[in-house]
Amino acid sequence: MDESHKPPAPVQRRSAVRALLRLWPYVRPVRVRLFGAAGVAVLASTAGLVIPLVLKHIVDGPVRHHDPGGVWIGALALLLLGLLEALLFGLRRWLVARPLAGVEASMRGDLYRHLQRLPIAFHDRWASGQLLSRGTTDLSLLRMFLAFPLTFLLVNGATILIGILILLAQDWTLGLVIVVPAIPLMVVCSIFERHYSLVARKAQDQVGDLTTLVEESVLGIRVIKGFGRHRSQAHAFRELSRTLRATELDKARLLAAIWGTITLLPELAIGVALVFGALRVADGGLSAGTLVAFLSTALALRWPVESIGFLLAMSQEASTAAERYFEVMDAPEEEPSPSADGAPATAEGGTPVEAQDGIRFERVAFRYPDAPDGSPPVLDGVDLHINSGETVAIVGATGSGKTTLTALVPRLHEIVSGRITLDGADITTMDRERLRSLVAVAFEEPTLFSASVAENILMGAGREAGETQLGRALEVAQAEFVHALPKGTGTEVGEQGLSLSGGQRQRLALARAVVGDPRFLVLDDPLSALDVHTEALVEAALRRVLAHTTALVVAHRPSTVMLADRVALLSGGRIAATGTHQELLRTSPEYAWLMSGAGAEDGGRRTALTTAGAGTRAEGNPA
């Protein structure tokens, strides 16, 4: 994946405990059930530790004294303890299942809402696969951690502590033999935790990279097949898969090492305790029942001790998942507006700006947040006034900032300096929801969602919009082709609308922009994918809409320019010239050159080409 699309790595890694403590606001509502589940699990483990004591009683009592009745009573007690332990563990599982599913759903909902409120600059930097993996894989890891490792880290810790006390109480010398290996175990676990956390983070980031590749391959399947690039994409997928596999093997090696160490040391300690205990029983210094109870208790502690490596591994994966989740949640949302009333602004001298003032750009400058230091701004001092009810076309060379300028009106990006006003109201003082209800946009690359035609179009209107508005929008966009679809406007268009042609998608996007009868309309080359005849029909219908709105239209072809009342030439980050199409042909060589190139690419529109050429020759510059 391109390095520019990777999320920034965390500057400093938090401790695992600190990262996981950030989950507390989500866990707090279900804390009673979680603490209850932990308490039940501790009781279940304690019941398991009572079993060796019952065994001691049986060996030193009924067995020693040849009392069959006592043996049966002891066996019944063991059976009841086993049943109690099983019931308590089942109760623990029941207590945590439902609330933790709710915690995961709550975190996923917060992540989705936060993503909707993040600025466009954030989404420009982050790969979609990285965000997707945080909302799926990482949250599943966190749910599993809360359900199992978190509880059993507490339960096993309590079990080990209680078990050691029981061992020391039975025979402190043998107890020390079991306890001494705990010191090297703690050192090994500390080293393991540090190394495993780094590998776990690397693996989770690589899952995000792989998810991104798969998503891009699915969305771009037409390009891949069209250029016969399936082998190169498969190669890229294999390379990422091998990289992830190598990282997962590193995790497995670390886990195998810690598991082997944690298993070996306790087993050695139990073996030593068995030898010394047997010698003491033979010498009469220790009863057989005490040795049986001691060894049974030690064996009962094997699983809590041996599971430490597994639980630590899951805890580290959960902590890195929490880090990755909060990396996104910590990203600042779009800054709230100082005022949300949308009241008309005032000029610098304090005089109220005239109502119905249209759109004003006043010394507007913009630079992308991740632009290299010292690079020139995309826009630098743009001054433009679009009168109320007027349509102005923006024309400029590729990369001149036309699309960026249109994105500033609905505040998809924030200006660096200057200001933009809508009917006198500074857009930075307007609530974004209100602003975007006033401004409708149609982008050059039409985006459709996996929904019906009607749902896609009515996204651009209020909730009260219905069939009347839908029909009018389809007429303006010349999108009546939808009635021939299997279910008409109820037809699902599929992901990204790829079941439709480029021109059809563009017409539906245009219909979405005009369906709400917007007060301000921003169109980014909305007719580029249409054929000559359809374009002429759309233009004729669109003129009726433009007559009742204030519009800013990015244009590359003379036919689109002719929709506008005036034309503004964007060059060098500023508005270099304004006027009608004919005026700029006569007075601006750059504009005439742009229009001549556009006319040549316009499928043989000789009238526009001839006019542009005449304007160029009038300036003494050959086309």
N, C-alpha and C positions, 0 to 999 in steps of 0.2 A: 504494500500500500504506500502511496505517496506520503513522504514524511510530513508534508504540509497539512495533511488531513488527519494526522494522529493527534489525540488529545495531549495537552501538555502534561509531562510527568510531574508528580508531586515533588515539591522542593525538599520537603523533609518528611520522612515517614513517621507517623504517629506510632505509639506503642499499641500493641493489640488490645490491651484493656481500654485505653482511651478511645480507640476507634469504636469498639463495641459498646462503650457507655453511651455513645451518641444515639443508640437505638432506644434508649430509655423512654423518650416521649411516646414512641409507638407501643412500647411494652406496658407502660403505666396503666392503661385502661384494663389490661388483662392480668395485672400483677397478682391479684388474689389467687386466680386459678394456677398461675405458674408457680407461685410460692407453695400453694397447696400441693401441686404435683411434685415439687421437690421434697416437701415434707413426707408425702406418701412414699416416695422412692427411698428416702432415708429409713423410714420404718420397715420397708421391704428388705433392705440390705441388713438392717439390724436383726430382723427375724432370721435371716440367713446365718448371722454370726451366733445366734443362740443355739443353732443345731449342734456345733461342736461341744457346747456345754452339756447338752442332753446326752450326746455320745459319751462324754466323760462319766456322767451319772450312770449310764447303762453299763459301761465297762467296769467301773469301780464298785457298782452296786449289784444289780441282778446277775450279771455275767460272773462276777467274782464269787458271788454267793450261790450260784446255780439256781436262780429264781426265774423260771420261765414266765410266770405271770408279770413280773416286773419288766422283763424284756418286751413283752407284748404292749405293755403300757407305754414304755419308752418309744417303741416303734410307732404307736398311734400318735404320740406327741410329735415325732419327726414328720409324720404324714400331715398333721394339722399345720405345722409350721411351714411345710412346703406349699400347701394350699393357700395359706395366708400370704406368703411371699408372691405367689402367682397372681392372686386377686389384687394385691396392692399395686403390682406393676401394670396390670390391666387398667386399674383405676387411674394410674398416672397417665397412661396413654390417652384415655378418654378425656382427661382434664385439659390436655394441651392441644388436641387435634383441632377443634373448632376455633378457639381464639387465635391460634397462630396462623391459620388460613386467613383470618380477618386482618391480622397484622401485615401479612404479605400483600393483601389486596389494598390496604390503606397506603402502604409505602409505594406500591405501583401507581395508585391513583394520584398521590402527591407528585411523583416523578413526572407523570404525564402532564398534569396541570402546570408544573414548573417549566417543562419544555415548551409549552405553548406561550409562556410569558417571557421566555428568554429572547434577547435581541437576535436579529438575523445574523449579526457578526459571530455570535456563538455557534450557530448552526453551520456557518461557512467554515469554521475551524474544525469542527468535530465530524468524524465519519459516522454515518448512520448506524453501521454495524456495532460500533463501540457503544452507542446509546442503547441499541436494542439488546445487547448482551447484558447491560446493567439492569435493564427492566425485566429480564427473564432469568438468565443463569444466575446472576449475582443475588437476586432476591430469593431464588429457590435455595441457594446456599445458606442465606441468612435464616430462612424459615427452618431448614433442617438443623441449623446450629441451635436455634432457640428451642426446638423440640427435643433434641437428643444431647449433643455435647455440653451445652450450658448446664442442663440439669445434672448430667452425670459427672461433670467436673466437680460440682458441689457434692453430689451423692457419694462419688468414689473417694473424694477427699475426706468426707465425714466417716465413710466406712473404713478407710485405711487408719484414720486416727483412733476410732473406737476399737478396731481390731488389734492395733499395736498395744493399746492399754490392756486389752484382754490377754494378749501374749505375755506382757510384762507381769501382769497379775498372776498368771499361771506359773511362770518361772522366769525371773528377770534375766538370768544368765543366758538362757536360750533365746529370750526376747531380744537381747542385745545382738546376738548373732544375726537375727532377721533385720534389725533396724540399721546396723552399720552400713549395708550397701545403699541405703537411701542417700548418703552423701554423694558418691559418684553418680548416682542416678540423677540428682538435681543438676549437677554440672553438665551431664550429657544432654538433659532436656533443655537447658538454657542454650547450649550450642545449636541443638536441633531447631529450636524455635526461631533463632536468628536466621539460619540458612533457609529453612523451609518457607518463611514468610516472603523472602525475595523470589524464590522459585515459583511460589503460588501466585504472586502478583504478575510475574512474567507470563505464566500460563493463561491467566484470565485476560490479560491484554491481547495475547495471541488468539484467544477465542474470539475477541472482538474483531480482530483483523480478518479472521477467517469468515466470520459472519458478514462483514462488509463485502468481501470478495464474492460470496455466494449471492448476496442481495444484488450486487451490481451485475453479476452474470445473468441472473434471472430477468432483471429489468432490461438488460441490454442484449437479450438473446437474439433479437433480429439483427443487430450489428454483428454479433459474434458469428452467426450463421451466414450472414450476407458476405462477410469478408473471409469466411472459412478459418476463423481464428479459434475454433473449439480446442485444437490441440495446445495452442499457447495458453489458453485459459485453464485447460486441464493441468498443464505443467505448473502454472502459477499456484493452482489449488494444491497440487501434490507437494510443492515446495513448502507452502504454509502448513500443510498437514504434517509434513515430516518435521518441521521446526517445532510444531506443537507436540508432536509425538516425542521428540527428544526432550522437551521440557517436562512432559508428563513422566518420562522414564527417570529423569533426574529426581522428580518428586518421589517416585516409587523407590529409588535407591536410598534416598534419605529416610523414607518411612521404613524400609527394610532394615536399615542400620539401627535406627532407634528401637524398632520392635525387637530385633535380635538382642540388643544390649539389655533392654528392659526385661526381656524374658530370661536371659542367661543369668544375670546377677541374682534375682530372687530364687531361681532354681538351684543355684549353687548354695545360696544361704539355707534353703530348706534341706538340701542334702547334708550340709554340715550339721544343721540342727538335728536331723534324723540320727546321724552317727553318734553325736554327743549325747542325745536323749536316750538312745538305745543302751549306750554304755552306762548311763546313770540308772536306768531301769534295772539293768543287770546287777549293778552294785547296790540296789535297794534305795538309792537316793531320790528316786522319782517313781511315782505310780504309773502303771501302764495306762490307766484312764487319763491321767494328766498329759502323757505323751500323745495319746490319740487325739485328745481335745486340742493340744497345741498344734499338732501337724494339720488337723482338720481346719483349724482357724487360719493357719498360714496358707493352706491350699485355697481356702475361701477368699483370701486376699489376692490370689494370683490374678484373677480377672481385673479387679480394680486397678492393680498396679500395671499389668500388661496393657490395659486399654489407655494408659496415659499418653502413649505415643500417638495412637489413633485419634484420641480426643484433642490433643494439642494440634495435630495436623488439621483437623476440621475447624478448630478455633482460629488457626492462622488463615485458612482459606476464607472463613467468615469475616475476619477482621479486614482482609484485603478487599473482600466484596463490599464491606461497609465503607471503606475508604473510597472505592470507585463510585459507589452510590452517592456519597456526600460530596465528591468532587463535582458532580453535576448539580446537586442541590445547593452547593455553596456558590455557584456561579450567579452573579447579580442579575436580577430580572431587569426589564426595562424600567428606567427611572420614572417614578410617578410624576405627573405634571404638578407644578406649583399651585395651579388652580384648575378645577375641573368643570367650571361653569360655562366655558366657551364664550364668555362675554367679549364684545368687541374690544380690541386693544386700542391704545392711544399712541399717537406719534411721539417722537422724542420731545417735542415742545409741549406735550400735554394736550394737544388738540385731538379730539376723538377722530378716528379714521372713519371715512364715509362708509355707510352700510352698503351692502351689495357691491363690494369693491372687487370681487373676483379673486384671483390668485396673484399674490405678489411674492417675488423673490428679491430680497434686499441684501446685497453684498454676501450672498450665500457661499460658504466655503465648506468643502468636505474632503476628508482623508480617511481611508479605511483604517480601522484600529490596528490591524496587523501589518500595515505598510512599513517598509524599511525606513529607518531614521534618515532624514535628509531627502527623501523622495518627494517630488512635487505633488501637491494635492490634486485630486481628480477634478475638483471644481474649485475655482478661486475667484471669488468676487462676482458671482452671477447676479445680474440685475434684470428682472423681467416682470412685466405687469400684463396679466391676462384679464381683460375686462370681464365683468359679469355677463354671461351669455355668449362670450366669444370663444372661438376655437383657435388655438395656436399650435402649429406644427413645429416640432423640434427636429432640426436636420443637422447632421454632423458626420464626420468621418468615423469609421469603426474605432472604438476605444476612446471616443471623445467624452464619454460620460453621460450620454443621453439616458440610458436605462437607470443609471445611478440617480440622475436628476428626478426621474419620475418616482423612484423609490423613496425620495425624501418627503414627498407630499403626504403620504399616509404614515410617515414616520417608521418605515421599515428600517431606515438608518437615521441616525441623529446627526444633524449638521454640526460642524465644528465652530462656525461663527456665522454672524448674520442672522436673518430670520425669514420665515415664510408665514404669510398670513392668508387666511381664507375669509373673504368678506370682512376684513379688518381684524379678525381674531388670530393672534399668534398661535400657531399649532402647538407650541411647547406648553401653552397654558390650557390646552384642551385635553379632556379625558380621551384616552386612546380609543375607547369603545365608541364614544360620540364622534370623534374625528373619522374613524373608519366607517361609520354609518353614513357620513356625508360624502366620502370619497370612494368611488368604485374604480377598480383597476382590472385591466386585462393585460397579462404579461405576454411577451413574445413567445415563450415556451408554454403552451397551455397545459395546465395540470388538472387532471380529472381524478376522481376518487372511485373506489370500488363501491359504487352506489348506482341508483337509477339515474336516468337522464334528468328527470324532474328534480330529484334531490340535488344533483350537481348544480343545476341552474339556479334553483331557489336558494342556494347558499348566499347568493348575492342580494337577497331581499329580506325584508322583515318577516316575522312569523305570520303576519296576516296575509301575505301574498298567496295567491291561488292560481287557478287555471287561467283566469283572464290575463294576469301579468305574465304567466308562463307563455301563453300563446302569442302575446305581443312581442316578447323577447325573442322567441323563435322566428317570428316574422322579420324582425329587424336584422337578425343574424343570418337570415336565409337558411335556417336549419330545419325546414319542414321535412327533411329526410328522416327525422326521428320517427315520424308517423308510419314509415315503412318498416321500422324495426319490429322484431317479433312481438314485443309487448308495448310498442309505442313509447311514450315518455316514461313508462315504467320499466323499460329494458335496462338491465344491469350492464354498464359499459366496461366492467372489468378493471383490473389494476392499471392505473395510469391511463386508462382509456385506450389501451393499445389495440383493442378490437375495432377501433375506428381509424379512419385515415387522418393524416395531419390536418388537412383542411377542415374535416368534420370536427375534430377536437378544437380547432381554433374558433370555429363558429359557435360551438357550445360555450367556450370561454367568453366570447364576446356577448353571447346571450346572458351569461351570468353577470357580466358587468353592467348591462343596461336594464336588467329585469326590475331592479328596485327604483327606477326613475331617479338616478342619483343627482344630487345638487352639483357635484364636481366629478368629472370623469377623466381618468388617466389611462391612456391606451398606448401600449408599447408595440408599435408596428403590428397592429391586430389583423392585418389582411395578407401577411407575407406568404401564407401557404395556400391562398385561394387561386383558382384559375381565373382567366381574364373575364369570362362572362359572369361567374358567380361574384367576383369582386365588384363588378359594375352594379349588380343588383344589391349587394350589401351596402355599397357606398350610397346608393339612392335612398335606402331605408335608414341608413345611419344619419344622413343629413337631417332627417326629421327629429331624431333624438338630440343631435348636437345643437339644434335651433333652440332648445329649451334647457341647456345646461352649460356650464363653464368647463371647457375641455382642454387638456394638454395631450397632444398626440405625437408620438415618435414616428417619424416617417423616413423611409429610405427611397421611395419611388414617387415620381411626379403625381401619379394617380391618387396616392394617399395625401400628398401635400395639398391637392386641390380641394380636399374636404375642409381645409382650414381657412379662417378669415385672414390670418397673418401667419408668417413664417419667421422663426428665430433660428439663426445659425449659431451652433455651439462649436467653438474652436478655442483651443488653448485654455480650456477650463472656464471660459467666459462666453457671454453672448456677444458675438462679434458683429452681428447685423440683424436687423428686423425689418419687416416690410411684407408686402404681398409677394406671391410667387413671381409675378412678372417684374416687379421692382427689383428683387434680388437677382434675377437673371441678368438684368441690365447693369446693376451696380456692384455685384460681388462675384469676382472670378472664382473664388473657392466654391461658392454655392452653385454657380453654373457648371463647374467641373463635376461636382457631386451629382447634380441632376443629370448630366450627360451620361455618367457612368450608370446611374440608376436606370435611365431610359434604355441603355443598351442591354441591360440585363432583364428588361421588363417584357421579354417575349416579343420584341418587334413593335413596340408602341412608337411608331415613327413620328407621330405628331409631337409628342413630348420631346423626343430626341431632336427634331428639327428646331423646335422652339429654343431648347437649351443650347444647341449649336449656334443659333443666331445670336443669342445673348452673349455667348463666349466670344464670337467673332467681333461683336460690337465693342468688346473690351480690348481687342487687338491680340487676344491669346488664342491660338489654334486649339481646338478641342482635341 
